[in-house]
Protein backbone atom coordinates (compact mmCIF):
# COMPACT_ATOMS: atom_id res chain seq x y z
CA UNK A 1 0.00 0.00 0.00
CA UNK A 2 1.41 3.37 -1.05
CA UNK A 3 2.21 5.78 1.80
CA UNK A 4 1.27 9.35 0.94
CA UNK A 5 2.52 12.53 2.57
CA UNK A 6 -0.22 15.08 1.79
CA UNK A 7 0.48 18.79 2.28
CA UNK A 8 -2.60 20.99 2.11
CA UNK A 9 -3.64 24.46 3.24
CA UNK A 10 -7.19 23.14 3.78
CA UNK A 11 -8.65 20.04 5.37
CA UNK A 12 -12.11 19.50 6.91
CA UNK A 13 -13.62 21.39 8.55
CA UNK A 14 -11.32 24.09 7.16
CA UNK A 15 -12.65 24.22 3.59
CA UNK A 16 -12.64 27.54 1.77
CA UNK A 17 -13.12 26.38 -1.81
CA UNK A 18 -12.46 23.71 -4.39
CA UNK A 19 -8.98 22.85 -3.07
CA UNK A 20 -10.27 21.79 0.35
CA UNK A 21 -13.20 19.88 -1.15
CA UNK A 22 -10.81 18.04 -3.47
CA UNK A 23 -8.34 17.09 -0.74
CA UNK A 24 -11.09 15.89 1.61
CA UNK A 25 -12.84 13.87 -1.09
CA UNK A 26 -9.80 12.28 -2.74
CA UNK A 27 -8.25 11.18 0.57
CA UNK A 28 -11.56 9.64 1.67
CA UNK A 29 -12.01 7.87 -1.68
CA UNK A 30 -8.47 6.43 -1.62
CA UNK A 31 -8.10 5.71 2.11
CA UNK A 32 -8.75 1.98 1.68
CA UNK A 33 -6.09 1.73 -1.02
CA UNK A 34 -3.40 4.15 0.24
CA UNK A 35 -2.23 5.41 3.62
CA UNK A 36 -2.25 9.14 4.29
CA UNK A 37 -0.39 11.51 6.58
CA UNK A 38 -1.93 14.96 6.06
CA UNK A 39 -0.03 18.06 7.19
CA UNK A 40 -2.36 21.03 7.42
CA UNK A 41 -2.85 24.20 9.54
CA UNK A 42 -3.91 23.78 13.16
CA UNK A 43 -6.79 25.60 14.84
CA UNK A 44 -9.63 23.39 13.66
CA UNK A 45 -11.42 20.35 15.04
CA UNK A 46 -10.31 18.15 12.17
CA UNK A 47 -12.53 15.28 11.15
CA UNK A 48 -11.47 11.94 12.60
CA UNK A 49 -10.77 9.00 10.29
CA UNK A 50 -8.51 6.22 11.56
CA UNK A 51 -7.30 5.61 8.00
CA UNK A 52 -6.08 9.21 7.62
CA UNK A 53 -3.58 10.65 10.11
CA UNK A 54 -3.83 14.44 10.38
CA UNK A 55 -0.84 16.43 11.65
CA UNK A 56 -1.92 20.03 12.41
CA UNK A 57 0.83 22.69 12.49
CA UNK A 58 0.38 26.22 13.78
CA UNK A 59 0.49 29.13 11.36
CA UNK A 60 2.77 31.94 12.50
CA UNK A 61 2.14 35.67 12.34
CA UNK A 62 4.02 37.28 9.49
CA UNK A 63 3.81 40.54 7.59
CA UNK A 64 1.90 39.00 4.68
CA UNK A 65 0.27 35.75 3.61
CA UNK A 66 3.22 34.63 1.43
CA UNK A 67 5.53 34.64 4.46
CA UNK A 68 2.88 32.84 6.52
CA UNK A 69 2.94 29.93 4.09
CA UNK A 70 6.73 29.92 3.71
CA UNK A 71 7.07 29.58 7.49
CA UNK A 72 4.43 26.84 7.43
CA UNK A 73 6.47 24.99 4.81
CA UNK A 74 9.59 25.30 6.95
CA UNK A 75 7.68 23.91 9.94
CA UNK A 76 6.29 21.06 7.81
CA UNK A 77 9.76 20.01 6.64
CA UNK A 78 11.11 20.18 10.20
CA UNK A 79 8.16 18.14 11.48
CA UNK A 80 8.56 15.42 8.87
CA UNK A 81 12.26 15.15 9.70
CA UNK A 82 11.74 15.17 13.48
CA UNK A 83 8.90 12.64 13.43
CA UNK A 84 10.55 10.50 10.76
CA UNK A 85 7.24 10.15 8.94
CA UNK A 86 7.40 7.29 6.42
CA UNK A 87 6.17 8.02 2.92
CA UNK A 88 6.59 6.83 -0.63
CA UNK A 89 5.66 10.05 -2.35
CA UNK A 90 4.84 13.70 -1.59
CA UNK A 91 1.61 15.34 -2.71
CA UNK A 92 1.18 19.10 -2.32
CA UNK A 93 -1.62 21.42 -3.41
CA UNK A 94 -1.09 24.89 -4.93
CA UNK A 95 1.68 27.33 -4.08
CA UNK A 96 0.88 27.53 -0.35
CA UNK A 97 2.49 24.14 0.43
CA UNK A 98 4.67 23.89 -2.68
CA UNK A 99 7.95 24.84 -1.04
CA UNK A 100 7.63 22.04 1.51
CA UNK A 101 7.10 19.65 -1.39
CA UNK A 102 10.13 20.99 -3.25
CA UNK A 103 12.45 20.74 -0.25
CA UNK A 104 11.29 17.24 0.68
CA UNK A 105 11.76 16.15 -2.94
CA UNK A 106 15.32 17.49 -2.79
CA UNK A 107 16.24 16.09 0.63
CA UNK A 108 14.55 12.67 0.43
CA UNK A 109 14.53 11.86 -3.28
CA UNK A 110 10.91 10.77 -3.01
CA UNK A 111 8.78 11.67 -6.05
CA UNK A 112 6.68 14.82 -5.85
CA UNK A 113 3.14 15.29 -7.17
CA UNK A 114 1.94 18.88 -7.45
CA UNK A 115 -1.80 19.53 -7.74
CA UNK A 116 -2.55 22.94 -9.25
CA UNK A 117 -6.06 24.15 -8.48
CA UNK A 118 -5.60 27.85 -9.27
CA UNK A 119 -2.59 28.79 -11.45
CA UNK A 120 -0.72 31.91 -10.39
CA UNK A 121 -0.17 34.73 -12.84
CA UNK A 122 2.55 36.96 -11.34
CA UNK A 123 4.46 38.05 -8.25
CA UNK A 124 6.03 35.97 -5.51
CA UNK A 125 3.39 33.25 -5.59
CA UNK A 126 4.03 32.80 -9.30
CA UNK A 127 7.78 32.39 -8.63
CA UNK A 128 7.06 29.74 -5.98
CA UNK A 129 4.68 27.88 -8.26
CA UNK A 130 7.11 27.94 -11.20
CA UNK A 131 9.83 26.24 -9.19
CA UNK A 132 7.43 23.58 -7.87
CA UNK A 133 6.16 22.86 -11.39
CA UNK A 134 9.72 22.43 -12.63
CA UNK A 135 10.76 20.14 -9.75
CA UNK A 136 7.59 18.01 -9.59
CA UNK A 137 7.73 14.51 -11.03
CA UNK A 138 4.07 14.83 -12.00
CA UNK A 139 1.69 17.79 -12.08
CA UNK A 140 -2.05 17.19 -11.86
CA UNK A 141 -4.52 19.77 -13.15
CA UNK A 142 -8.29 19.51 -13.32
CA UNK A 143 -9.01 20.73 -16.84
CA UNK A 144 -7.58 20.79 -20.34
CA UNK A 145 -7.66 24.59 -20.13
CA UNK A 146 -5.28 24.49 -17.16
CA UNK A 147 -2.99 22.03 -18.91
CA UNK A 148 -2.73 24.38 -21.86
CA UNK A 149 -2.10 27.33 -19.54
CA UNK A 150 0.82 25.54 -17.91
CA UNK A 151 2.37 24.38 -21.20
CA UNK A 152 6.15 24.72 -21.05
CA UNK A 153 6.24 25.24 -17.27
CA UNK A 154 5.77 21.63 -16.17
CA UNK A 155 7.46 18.62 -17.84
CA UNK A 156 4.75 16.05 -17.00
CA UNK A 157 1.09 17.04 -16.66
CA UNK A 158 -1.96 14.81 -16.12
CA UNK A 159 -5.54 16.06 -16.44
CA UNK A 160 -7.78 14.63 -13.70
CA UNK A 161 -11.00 16.58 -13.14
CA UNK A 162 -12.53 17.41 -9.80
CA UNK A 163 -15.39 15.23 -8.70
CA UNK A 164 -18.67 15.29 -6.83
CA UNK A 165 -20.47 12.94 -4.43
CA UNK A 166 -23.78 12.26 -6.21
CA UNK A 167 -25.17 10.55 -3.11
CA UNK A 168 -24.73 13.69 -1.04
CA UNK A 169 -25.44 16.22 -3.78
CA UNK A 170 -28.72 14.94 -5.18
CA UNK A 171 -32.15 16.30 -6.11
CA UNK A 172 -34.51 16.63 -3.18
CA UNK A 173 -37.61 14.47 -2.91
CA UNK A 174 -39.98 17.03 -4.47
CA UNK A 175 -37.70 17.91 -7.43
CA UNK A 176 -38.20 19.85 -9.71
CA UNK A 177 -40.02 22.06 -7.18
CA UNK A 178 -37.86 24.90 -5.87
CA UNK A 179 -37.90 27.68 -3.27
CA UNK A 180 -37.97 30.57 -5.73
CA UNK A 181 -34.43 31.98 -5.75
CA UNK A 182 -31.39 32.21 -8.02
CA UNK A 183 -28.15 31.09 -6.36
CA UNK A 184 -24.48 32.04 -6.45
CA UNK A 185 -21.93 30.04 -4.43
CA UNK A 186 -18.28 31.02 -4.10
CA UNK A 187 -15.65 33.43 -2.88
CA UNK A 188 -16.48 37.11 -3.23
CA UNK A 189 -13.40 38.09 -5.23
CA UNK A 190 -13.04 39.74 -8.66
CA UNK A 191 -12.23 36.42 -10.38
CA UNK A 192 -15.74 35.14 -9.65
CA UNK A 193 -17.45 37.97 -11.57
CA UNK A 194 -20.17 38.57 -8.97
CA UNK A 195 -20.44 42.24 -9.96
CA UNK A 196 -21.60 41.06 -13.42
CA UNK A 197 -24.30 38.98 -11.74
CA UNK A 198 -25.54 41.90 -9.64
CA UNK A 199 -25.66 44.12 -12.74
CA UNK A 200 -27.57 41.34 -14.53
CA UNK A 201 -29.95 41.08 -11.60
CA UNK A 202 -30.71 44.80 -11.77
CA UNK A 203 -31.52 44.43 -15.49
CA UNK A 204 -33.58 41.28 -14.92
CA UNK A 205 -35.78 42.95 -12.32
CA UNK A 206 -37.04 45.40 -14.95
CA UNK A 207 -38.69 42.43 -16.68
CA UNK A 208 -39.51 39.92 -13.93
CA UNK A 209 -39.69 39.33 -10.22
CA UNK A 210 -36.68 37.41 -8.89
CA UNK A 211 -34.55 36.89 -5.82
CA UNK A 212 -30.80 36.28 -5.68
CA UNK A 213 -29.05 34.45 -2.82
CA UNK A 214 -25.28 34.89 -2.57
CA UNK A 215 -23.56 32.21 -0.48
CA UNK A 216 -19.94 33.09 0.16
CA UNK A 217 -17.65 35.67 1.65
CA UNK A 218 -14.53 37.56 0.68
CA UNK A 219 -12.83 40.92 0.41
CA UNK A 220 -15.35 42.26 -2.12
CA UNK A 221 -18.48 41.72 -0.03
CA UNK A 222 -18.84 45.36 1.03
CA UNK A 223 -18.23 46.52 -2.56
CA UNK A 224 -20.90 44.12 -3.85
CA UNK A 225 -23.42 45.16 -1.21
CA UNK A 226 -22.91 48.80 -2.17
CA UNK A 227 -23.23 47.93 -5.87
CA UNK A 228 -26.57 46.21 -5.21
CA UNK A 229 -27.78 49.24 -3.29
CA UNK A 230 -26.61 51.69 -5.96
CA UNK A 231 -28.28 49.63 -8.71
CA UNK A 232 -31.55 49.58 -6.79
CA UNK A 233 -31.74 45.82 -6.22
CA UNK A 234 -30.44 45.46 -2.66
CA UNK A 235 -33.86 44.33 -1.42
CA UNK A 236 -33.76 41.40 -3.89
CA UNK A 237 -30.17 40.30 -3.17
CA UNK A 238 -29.47 38.37 0.04
CA UNK A 239 -25.95 37.71 1.32
CA UNK A 240 -26.07 34.60 3.52
CA UNK A 241 -22.34 34.08 4.18
CA UNK A 242 -20.29 30.97 3.66
CA UNK A 243 -22.28 27.74 3.47
CA UNK A 244 -21.02 24.18 3.74
CA UNK A 245 -22.21 20.65 4.49
CA UNK A 246 -25.93 20.05 4.60
CA UNK A 247 -26.68 23.77 4.48
CA UNK A 248 -24.94 24.08 1.13
CA UNK A 249 -26.73 21.03 -0.28
CA UNK A 250 -30.09 22.49 0.75
CA UNK A 251 -29.25 25.77 -0.95
CA UNK A 252 -28.51 23.98 -4.22
CA UNK A 253 -31.64 21.85 -3.92
CA UNK A 254 -33.90 24.83 -3.38
CA UNK A 255 -32.55 27.03 -6.19
CA UNK A 256 -34.31 27.66 -9.48
CA UNK A 257 -30.85 27.66 -11.08
CA UNK A 258 -27.26 28.51 -10.19
CA UNK A 259 -25.16 31.23 -11.82
CA UNK A 260 -21.36 31.13 -12.20
CA UNK A 261 -20.36 34.45 -13.84
CA UNK A 262 -16.61 33.86 -13.43
CA UNK A 263 -14.05 35.87 -15.35
CA UNK A 264 -11.58 33.00 -14.89
CA UNK A 265 -12.44 29.48 -13.67
CA UNK A 266 -9.90 26.64 -13.99
CA UNK A 267 -12.59 24.04 -13.31
CA UNK A 268 -15.62 25.06 -11.24
CA UNK A 269 -16.55 22.44 -8.66
CA UNK A 270 -19.64 24.49 -7.77
CA UNK A 271 -21.04 23.71 -11.21
CA UNK A 272 -20.74 19.96 -10.58
CA UNK A 273 -22.37 20.22 -7.16
CA UNK A 274 -25.32 22.19 -8.53
CA UNK A 275 -25.71 19.88 -11.52
CA UNK A 276 -25.67 16.81 -9.27
CA UNK A 277 -28.60 18.38 -7.40
CA UNK A 278 -30.51 18.56 -10.69
CA UNK A 279 -30.27 22.33 -11.04
CA UNK A 280 -29.32 24.13 -14.28
CA UNK A 281 -26.16 26.21 -14.25
CA UNK A 282 -25.70 29.42 -16.22
CA UNK A 283 -21.95 29.89 -16.47
CA UNK A 284 -19.36 31.98 -18.23
CA UNK A 285 -18.02 30.35 -21.38
CA UNK A 286 -14.46 30.28 -20.06
CA UNK A 287 -11.72 27.81 -19.18
CA UNK A 288 -12.79 24.60 -17.44
CA UNK A 289 -16.50 25.46 -17.34
CA UNK A 290 -16.73 24.85 -21.07
CA UNK A 291 -15.48 21.30 -20.50
CA UNK A 292 -18.30 20.48 -18.06
CA UNK A 293 -21.28 22.28 -19.59
CA UNK A 294 -22.72 21.68 -23.06
CA UNK A 295 -24.55 24.89 -23.93
CA UNK A 296 -28.29 24.44 -24.19
CA UNK A 297 -28.17 20.76 -23.20
CA UNK A 298 -27.04 20.40 -19.58
CA UNK A 299 -26.53 24.08 -18.86
CA UNK A 300 -26.18 27.52 -20.39
CA UNK A 301 -22.99 29.37 -21.37
CA UNK A 302 -22.67 33.15 -21.74
CA UNK A 303 -19.75 35.46 -22.57
CA UNK A 304 -17.80 36.48 -19.43
CA UNK A 305 -18.54 40.00 -18.21
CA UNK A 306 -21.64 40.52 -20.41
CA UNK A 307 -24.35 41.35 -17.86
CA UNK A 308 -27.07 41.98 -20.46
CA UNK A 309 -26.56 38.58 -22.14
CA UNK A 310 -26.51 36.99 -18.69
CA UNK A 311 -29.75 38.74 -17.74
CA UNK A 312 -31.42 37.53 -20.94
CA UNK A 313 -30.45 33.89 -20.28
CA UNK A 314 -31.58 34.18 -16.66
CA UNK A 315 -34.94 35.48 -17.86
CA UNK A 316 -35.24 32.57 -20.31
CA UNK A 317 -34.87 29.99 -17.55
CA UNK A 318 -36.93 31.95 -15.04
CA UNK A 319 -39.94 32.04 -17.34
CA UNK A 320 -39.71 28.41 -18.52
CA UNK A 321 -40.00 25.87 -15.64
CA UNK A 322 -40.29 22.83 -17.97
CA UNK A 323 -37.00 23.79 -19.64
CA UNK A 324 -35.38 24.27 -16.24
CA UNK A 325 -36.41 20.74 -15.32
CA UNK A 326 -35.16 19.26 -18.61
CA UNK A 327 -31.79 21.00 -18.37
CA UNK A 328 -31.55 20.07 -14.68
CA UNK A 329 -32.16 16.40 -15.47
CA UNK A 330 -29.46 16.45 -18.16
CA UNK A 331 -27.15 18.23 -15.71
CA UNK A 332 -27.61 15.47 -13.13
CA UNK A 333 -26.77 12.85 -15.77
CA UNK A 334 -23.59 14.73 -16.69
CA UNK A 335 -22.54 15.10 -13.04
CA UNK A 336 -22.81 11.36 -12.47
CA UNK A 337 -19.78 10.95 -14.75
CA UNK A 338 -17.64 12.77 -12.16
CA UNK A 339 -18.07 10.55 -9.09
CA UNK A 340 -15.09 10.60 -6.72
CA UNK A 341 -14.53 6.85 -7.10
CA UNK A 342 -13.74 7.36 -10.78
CA UNK A 343 -11.51 10.34 -9.98
CA UNK A 344 -9.74 8.24 -7.34
CA UNK A 345 -9.08 5.49 -9.89
CA UNK A 346 -7.44 8.01 -12.24
CA UNK A 347 -5.33 9.43 -9.41
CA UNK A 348 -4.23 5.97 -8.30
CA UNK A 349 -3.18 5.13 -11.87
CA UNK A 350 -0.90 8.21 -11.89
CA UNK A 351 0.56 7.41 -8.48
CA UNK A 352 1.18 3.73 -9.28
CA UNK A 353 3.31 4.71 -12.27
CA UNK A 354 5.19 7.37 -10.32
CA UNK A 355 8.98 7.27 -10.12
CA UNK A 356 11.52 10.01 -9.38
CA UNK A 357 12.08 11.49 -12.81
CA UNK A 358 15.47 11.76 -14.45
CA UNK A 359 16.45 15.39 -14.80
CA UNK A 360 17.69 15.97 -18.32
CA UNK A 361 19.91 18.93 -19.16
CA UNK A 362 16.90 20.92 -20.37
CA UNK A 363 15.01 20.06 -17.16
CA UNK A 364 18.00 21.19 -15.10
CA UNK A 365 18.09 24.49 -16.98
CA UNK A 366 14.37 24.98 -16.30
CA UNK A 367 14.84 24.28 -12.58
CA UNK A 368 17.91 26.52 -12.54
CA UNK A 369 16.03 29.44 -14.06
CA UNK A 370 13.04 29.01 -11.74
CA UNK A 371 15.22 28.66 -8.63
CA UNK A 372 17.27 31.69 -9.60
CA UNK A 373 14.14 33.78 -10.16
CA UNK A 374 12.72 32.75 -6.78
CA UNK A 375 15.87 33.36 -4.75
CA UNK A 376 16.53 36.68 -6.47
CA UNK A 377 12.93 37.77 -5.92
CA UNK A 378 12.55 36.87 -2.25
CA UNK A 379 15.68 35.37 -0.71
CA UNK A 380 15.21 37.51 2.39
CA UNK A 381 11.94 35.68 3.07
CA UNK A 382 12.86 32.12 2.13
CA UNK A 383 15.11 31.53 5.14
CA UNK A 384 16.42 27.97 5.38
CA UNK A 385 14.47 27.01 2.27
CA UNK A 386 16.73 29.18 0.11
CA UNK A 387 19.86 27.57 1.55
CA UNK A 388 18.63 24.08 0.72
CA UNK A 389 17.75 25.07 -2.85
CA UNK A 390 21.12 26.75 -3.42
CA UNK A 391 23.17 23.95 -1.85
CA UNK A 392 21.34 21.34 -3.90
CA UNK A 393 22.00 23.28 -7.09
CA UNK A 394 25.68 23.58 -6.27
CA UNK A 395 26.06 19.88 -5.49
CA UNK A 396 24.53 18.92 -8.81
CA UNK A 397 26.19 21.71 -10.84
CA UNK A 398 22.76 22.85 -11.87
CA UNK A 399 23.21 26.56 -11.40
CA UNK A 400 25.44 29.21 -9.91
CA UNK A 401 23.27 31.38 -7.72
CA UNK A 402 24.22 34.26 -5.46
CA UNK A 403 24.19 33.38 -1.78
CA UNK A 404 20.75 34.09 -0.32
CA UNK A 405 20.48 36.74 2.35
CA UNK A 406 20.31 35.35 5.88
CA UNK A 407 16.69 34.59 6.79
CA UNK A 408 14.94 33.74 10.02
CA UNK A 409 15.75 30.46 11.68
CA UNK A 410 13.64 27.51 10.70
CA UNK A 411 10.41 27.40 12.68
CA UNK A 412 10.11 24.55 15.15
CA UNK A 413 7.17 22.26 14.59
CA UNK A 414 4.80 22.05 17.54
C-alpha positions in Angstrom: 0.0 0.0 0.0 1.4 3.4 -1.1 2.2 5.8 1.8 1.3 9.3 0.9 2.5 12.5 2.6 -0.2 15.1 1.8 0.5 18.8 2.3 -2.6 21.0 2.1 -3.6 24.5 3.2 -7.2 23.1 3.8 -8.7 20.0 5.4 -12.1 19.5 6.9 -13.6 21.4 8.5 -11.3 24.1 7.2 -12.6 24.2 3.6 -12.6 27.5 1.8 -13.1 26.4 -1.8 -12.5 23.7 -4.4 -9.0 22.9 -3.1 -10.3 21.8 0.3 -13.2 19.9 -1.1 -10.8 18.0 -3.5 -8.3 17.1 -0.7 -11.1 15.9 1.6 -12.8 13.9 -1.1 -9.8 12.3 -2.7 -8.2 11.2 0.6 -11.6 9.6 1.7 -12.0 7.9 -1.7 -8.5 6.4 -1.6 -8.1 5.7 2.1 -8.7 2.0 1.7 -6.1 1.7 -1.0 -3.4 4.1 0.2 -2.2 5.4 3.6 -2.3 9.1 4.3 -0.4 11.5 6.6 -1.9 15.0 6.1 0.0 18.1 7.2 -2.4 21.0 7.4 -2.8 24.2 9.5 -3.9 23.8 13.2 -6.8 25.6 14.8 -9.6 23.4 13.7 -11.4 20.4 15.0 -10.3 18.1 12.2 -12.5 15.3 11.2 -11.5 11.9 12.6 -10.8 9.0 10.3 -8.5 6.2 11.6 -7.3 5.6 8.0 -6.1 9.2 7.6 -3.6 10.6 10.1 -3.8 14.4 10.4 -0.8 16.4 11.6 -1.9 20.0 12.4 0.8 22.7 12.5 0.4 26.2 13.8 0.5 29.1 11.4 2.8 31.9 12.5 2.1 35.7 12.3 4.0 37.3 9.5 3.8 40.5 7.6 1.9 39.0 4.7 0.3 35.7 3.6 3.2 34.6 1.4 5.5 34.6 4.5 2.9 32.8 6.5 2.9 29.9 4.1 6.7 29.9 3.7 7.1 29.6 7.5 4.4 26.8 7.4 6.5 25.0 4.8 9.6 25.3 7.0 7.7 23.9 9.9 6.3 21.1 7.8 9.8 20.0 6.6 11.1 20.2 10.2 8.2 18.1 11.5 8.6 15.4 8.9 12.3 15.2 9.7 11.7 15.2 13.5 8.9 12.6 13.4 10.6 10.5 10.8 7.2 10.2 8.9 7.4 7.3 6.4 6.2 8.0 2.9 6.6 6.8 -0.6 5.7 10.1 -2.3 4.8 13.7 -1.6 1.6 15.3 -2.7 1.2 19.1 -2.3 -1.6 21.4 -3.4 -1.1 24.9 -4.9 1.7 27.3 -4.1 0.9 27.5 -0.3 2.5 24.1 0.4 4.7 23.9 -2.7 8.0 24.8 -1.0 7.6 22.0 1.5 7.1 19.6 -1.4 10.1 21.0 -3.3 12.5 20.7 -0.2 11.3 17.2 0.7 11.8 16.1 -2.9 15.3 17.5 -2.8 16.2 16.1 0.6 14.6 12.7 0.4 14.5 11.9 -3.3 10.9 10.8 -3.0 8.8 11.7 -6.1 6.7 14.8 -5.8 3.1 15.3 -7.2 1.9 18.9 -7.5 -1.8 19.5 -7.7 -2.5 22.9 -9.3 -6.1 24.1 -8.5 -5.6 27.8 -9.3 -2.6 28.8 -11.4 -0.7 31.9 -10.4 -0.2 34.7 -12.8 2.6 37.0 -11.3 4.5 38.1 -8.2 6.0 36.0 -5.5 3.4 33.2 -5.6 4.0 32.8 -9.3 7.8 32.4 -8.6 7.1 29.7 -6.0 4.7 27.9 -8.3 7.1 27.9 -11.2 9.8 26.2 -9.2 7.4 23.6 -7.9 6.2 22.9 -11.4 9.7 22.4 -12.6 10.8 20.1 -9.8 7.6 18.0 -9.6 7.7 14.5 -11.0 4.1 14.8 -12.0 1.7 17.8 -12.1 -2.0 17.2 -11.9 -4.5 19.8 -13.2 -8.3 19.5 -13.3 -9.0 20.7 -16.8 -7.6 20.8 -20.3 -7.7 24.6 -20.1 -5.3 24.5 -17.2 -3.0 22.0 -18.9 -2.7 24.4 -21.9 -2.1 27.3 -19.5 0.8 25.5 -17.9 2.4 24.4 -21.2 6.2 24.7 -21.0 6.2 25.2 -17.3 5.8 21.6 -16.2 7.5 18.6 -17.8 4.8 16.0 -17.0 1.1 17.0 -16.7 -2.0 14.8 -16.1 -5.5 16.1 -16.4 -7.8 14.6 -13.7 -11.0 16.6 -13.1 -12.5 17.4 -9.8 -15.4 15.2 -8.7 -18.7 15.3 -6.8 -20.5 12.9 -4.4 -23.8 12.3 -6.2 -25.2 10.6 -3.1 -24.7 13.7 -1.0 -25.4 16.2 -3.8 -28.7 14.9 -5.2 -32.1 16.3 -6.1 -34.5 16.6 -3.2 -37.6 14.5 -2.9 -40.0 17.0 -4.5 -37.7 17.9 -7.4 -38.2 19.9 -9.7 -40.0 22.1 -7.2 -37.9 24.9 -5.9 -37.9 27.7 -3.3 -38.0 30.6 -5.7 -34.4 32.0 -5.8 -31.4 32.2 -8.0 -28.2 31.1 -6.4 -24.5 32.0 -6.5 -21.9 30.0 -4.4 -18.3 31.0 -4.1 -15.7 33.4 -2.9 -16.5 37.1 -3.2 -13.4 38.1 -5.2 -13.0 39.7 -8.7 -12.2 36.4 -10.4 -15.7 35.1 -9.7 -17.4 38.0 -11.6 -20.2 38.6 -9.0 -20.4 42.2 -10.0 -21.6 41.1 -13.4 -24.3 39.0 -11.7 -25.5 41.9 -9.6 -25.7 44.1 -12.7 -27.6 41.3 -14.5 -29.9 41.1 -11.6 -30.7 44.8 -11.8 -31.5 44.4 -15.5 -33.6 41.3 -14.9 -35.8 42.9 -12.3 -37.0 45.4 -15.0 -38.7 42.4 -16.7 -39.5 39.9 -13.9 -39.7 39.3 -10.2 -36.7 37.4 -8.9 -34.5 36.9 -5.8 -30.8 36.3 -5.7 -29.0 34.5 -2.8 -25.3 34.9 -2.6 -23.6 32.2 -0.5 -19.9 33.1 0.2 -17.6 35.7 1.7 -14.5 37.6 0.7 -12.8 40.9 0.4 -15.4 42.3 -2.1 -18.5 41.7 0.0 -18.8 45.4 1.0 -18.2 46.5 -2.6 -20.9 44.1 -3.9 -23.4 45.2 -1.2 -22.9 48.8 -2.2 -23.2 47.9 -5.9 -26.6 46.2 -5.2 -27.8 49.2 -3.3 -26.6 51.7 -6.0 -28.3 49.6 -8.7 -31.6 49.6 -6.8 -31.7 45.8 -6.2 -30.4 45.5 -2.7 -33.9 44.3 -1.4 -33.8 41.4 -3.9 -30.2 40.3 -3.2 -29.5 38.4 0.0 -25.9 37.7 1.3 -26.1 34.6 3.5 -22.3 34.1 4.2 -20.3 31.0 3.7 -22.3 27.7 3.5 -21.0 24.2 3.7 -22.2 20.7 4.5 -25.9 20.1 4.6 -26.7 23.8 4.5 -24.9 24.1 1.1 -26.7 21.0 -0.3 -30.1 22.5 0.8 -29.3 25.8 -0.9 -28.5 24.0 -4.2 -31.6 21.8 -3.9 -33.9 24.8 -3.4 -32.5 27.0 -6.2 -34.3 27.7 -9.5 -30.9 27.7 -11.1 -27.3 28.5 -10.2 -25.2 31.2 -11.8 -21.4 31.1 -12.2 -20.4 34.4 -13.8 -16.6 33.9 -13.4 -14.0 35.9 -15.4 -11.6 33.0 -14.9 -12.4 29.5 -13.7 -9.9 26.6 -14.0 -12.6 24.0 -13.3 -15.6 25.1 -11.2 -16.6 22.4 -8.7 -19.6 24.5 -7.8 -21.0 23.7 -11.2 -20.7 20.0 -10.6 -22.4 20.2 -7.2 -25.3 22.2 -8.5 -25.7 19.9 -11.5 -25.7 16.8 -9.3 -28.6 18.4 -7.4 -30.5 18.6 -10.7 -30.3 22.3 -11.0 -29.3 24.1 -14.3 -26.2 26.2 -14.3 -25.7 29.4 -16.2 -21.9 29.9 -16.5 -19.4 32.0 -18.2 -18.0 30.3 -21.4 -14.5 30.3 -20.1 -11.7 27.8 -19.2 -12.8 24.6 -17.4 -16.5 25.5 -17.3 -16.7 24.8 -21.1 -15.5 21.3 -20.5 -18.3 20.5 -18.1 -21.3 22.3 -19.6 -22.7 21.7 -23.1 -24.5 24.9 -23.9 -28.3 24.4 -24.2 -28.2 20.8 -23.2 -27.0 20.4 -19.6 -26.5 24.1 -18.9 -26.2 27.5 -20.4 -23.0 29.4 -21.4 -22.7 33.2 -21.7 -19.7 35.5 -22.6 -17.8 36.5 -19.4 -18.5 40.0 -18.2 -21.6 40.5 -20.4 -24.3 41.4 -17.9 -27.1 42.0 -20.5 -26.6 38.6 -22.1 -26.5 37.0 -18.7 -29.8 38.7 -17.7 -31.4 37.5 -20.9 -30.5 33.9 -20.3 -31.6 34.2 -16.7 -34.9 35.5 -17.9 -35.2 32.6 -20.3 -34.9 30.0 -17.5 -36.9 32.0 -15.0 -39.9 32.0 -17.3 -39.7 28.4 -18.5 -40.0 25.9 -15.6 -40.3 22.8 -18.0 -37.0 23.8 -19.6 -35.4 24.3 -16.2 -36.4 20.7 -15.3 -35.2 19.3 -18.6 -31.8 21.0 -18.4 -31.5 20.1 -14.7 -32.2 16.4 -15.5 -29.5 16.4 -18.2 -27.2 18.2 -15.7 -27.6 15.5 -13.1 -26.8 12.8 -15.8 -23.6 14.7 -16.7 -22.5 15.1 -13.0 -22.8 11.4 -12.5 -19.8 11.0 -14.7 -17.6 12.8 -12.2 -18.1 10.6 -9.1 -15.1 10.6 -6.7 -14.5 6.9 -7.1 -13.7 7.4 -10.8 -11.5 10.3 -10.0 -9.7 8.2 -7.3 -9.1 5.5 -9.9 -7.4 8.0 -12.2 -5.3 9.4 -9.4 -4.2 6.0 -8.3 -3.2 5.1 -11.9 -0.9 8.2 -11.9 0.6 7.4 -8.5 1.2 3.7 -9.3 3.3 4.7 -12.3 5.2 7.4 -10.3 9.0 7.3 -10.1 11.5 10.0 -9.4 12.1 11.5 -12.8 15.5 11.8 -14.4 16.4 15.4 -14.8 17.7 16.0 -18.3 19.9 18.9 -19.2 16.9 20.9 -20.4 15.0 20.1 -17.2 18.0 21.2 -15.1 18.1 24.5 -17.0 14.4 25.0 -16.3 14.8 24.3 -12.6 17.9 26.5 -12.5 16.0 29.4 -14.1 13.0 29.0 -11.7 15.2 28.7 -8.6 17.3 31.7 -9.6 14.1 33.8 -10.2 12.7 32.7 -6.8 15.9 33.4 -4.8 16.5 36.7 -6.5 12.9 37.8 -5.9 12.5 36.9 -2.3 15.7 35.4 -0.7 15.2 37.5 2.4 11.9 35.7 3.1 12.9 32.1 2.1 15.1 31.5 5.1 16.4 28.0 5.4 14.5 27.0 2.3 16.7 29.2 0.1 19.9 27.6 1.6 18.6 24.1 0.7 17.8 25.1 -2.9 21.1 26.7 -3.4 23.2 24.0 -1.9 21.3 21.3 -3.9 22.0 23.3 -7.1 25.7 23.6 -6.3 26.1 19.9 -5.5 24.5 18.9 -8.8 26.2 21.7 -10.8 22.8 22.9 -11.9 23.2 26.6 -11.4 25.4 29.2 -9.9 23.3 31.4 -7.7 24.2 34.3 -5.5 24.2 33.4 -1.8 20.8 34.1 -0.3 20.5 36.7 2.3 20.3 35.3 5.9 16.7 34.6 6.8 14.9 33.7 10.0 15.8 30.5 11.7 13.6 27.5 10.7 10.4 27.4 12.7 10.1 24.6 15.1 7.2 22.3 14.6 4.8 22.1 17.5 
